[in-house]
Amino acid sequence: MIALLHDNTPFPTLEQALHYPNGLLAAGGSLAPARLLDAYHHGIFPWFNADDPILWWSPDPRMVLFPAEFKISHSLRKTLRNRVCEIRTDTAFEQVMRACAAPRNGQVGTWIHNDMIAAYTALHRMGHAHSVETWKDGELVGGLYGVAIGRMFYGESMFSRRSNASKIALAHLAAQLNLWNFGMIDCQMNTPHLASLGAREISRVEFIRRLQELVHYPDIASPWRFDEHEFVT
């Protein structure tokens, strides 16, 4: 059984999360900013379909990307050096979320529904959620969004409308977070795509240990602005 949350119910301890499905911890509550920020402070995130109750997760192990470990392929490095795209940050947050919500090959429905878009757009207005956007010839062609607390970034989703567009955004994010001394990018669940980019699994115990330090640093001022990155090595 999982815990059922009401408006003021605290999250249960992470040890109560189910092994199958991996990390399911609680149901119910709301997507109010205070609830979302409390969840992220404790290594918990929401993930649910539009017709389901809100479901809260903390999987074990946890997929993370350490910013300095991002893997840049030869072809991607060439693309980055040629600056074929422009990177912007926090200029089209809702557009990025809606692009991430668009149907993909073999996918039925999406977990990025209107309630999630409204909730994370509210976090964005408060300076806690950010978008990294890949633009080409004035068109938004790729990007990602996530939540930042202190020196911790929680990646939520990314999309591409052109080859490598989301990887370009992630490369710039990883480079900038490395400069800002961020400790981790949370990727939540293991996928071959994320592993190919340098993400790896760590135990939930290690994830929480690192998280508890990272979330207590001051936040980077919003809206985010990135430095120029050369990607020459």
Rosetta blueprint (number, residue, H / E / L):
1 M L
2 I L
3 A E
4 L E
5 L E
6 H L
7 D L
8 N L
9 T L
10 P L
11 F L
12 P L
13 T L
14 L H
15 E H
16 Q H
17 A L
18 L L
19 H L
20 Y L
21 P L
22 N L
23 G L
24 L E
25 L E
26 A E
27 A E
28 G E
29 G L
30 S L
31 L L
32 A L
33 P H
34 A H
35 R H
36 L H
37 L H
38 D H
39 A H
40 Y H
41 H H
42 H L
43 G L
44 I L
45 F E
46 P E
47 W L
48 F L
49 N L
50 A L
51 D L
52 D L
53 P L
54 I L
55 L E
56 W E
57 W E
58 S L
59 P L
60 D L
61 P L
62 R E
63 M E
64 V E
65 L E
66 F L
67 P H
68 A H
69 E H
70 F L
71 K L
72 I L
73 S L
74 H H
75 S H
76 L H
77 R H
78 K H
79 T H
80 L H
81 R H
82 N H
83 R L
84 V L
85 C L
86 E E
87 I E
88 R E
89 T E
90 D L
91 T L
92 A L
93 F H
94 E H
95 Q H
96 V H
97 M H
98 R H
99 A H
100 C H
101 A H
102 A L
103 P L
104 R L
105 N L
106 G L
107 Q L
108 V L
109 G L
110 T L
111 W L
112 I L
113 H L
114 N H
115 D H
116 M H
117 I H
118 A H
119 A H
120 Y H
121 T H
122 A H
123 L H
124 H H
125 R H
126 M L
127 G L
128 H L
129 A E
130 H E
131 S E
132 V E
133 E E
134 T E
135 W E
136 K E
137 D L
138 G L
139 E E
140 L E
141 V E
142 G E
143 G E
144 L E
145 Y E
146 G E
147 V E
148 A E
149 I E
150 G L
151 R L
152 M E
153 F E
154 Y E
155 G E
156 E E
157 S E
158 M E
159 F E
160 S E
161 R L
162 R L
163 S L
164 N L
165 A H
166 S H
167 K H
168 I H
169 A H
170 L H
171 A H
172 H H
173 L H
174 A H
175 A H
176 Q H
177 L H
178 N H
179 L H
180 W L
181 N L
182 F L
183 G L
184 M E
185 I E
186 D E
187 C E
188 Q E
189 M L
190 N L
191 T L
192 P H
193 H H
194 L H
195 A H
196 S H
197 L L
198 G L
199 A L
200 R E
201 E E
202 I E
203 S L
204 R H
205 V H
206 E H
207 F H
208 I H
209 R H
210 R H
211 L H
212 Q H
213 E H
214 L H
215 V L
216 H L
217 Y L
218 P L
219 D L
220 I L
221 A L
222 S L
223 P L
224 W L
225 R L
226 F L
227 D L
228 E L
229 H L
230 E L
231 F L
232 V L
233 T L
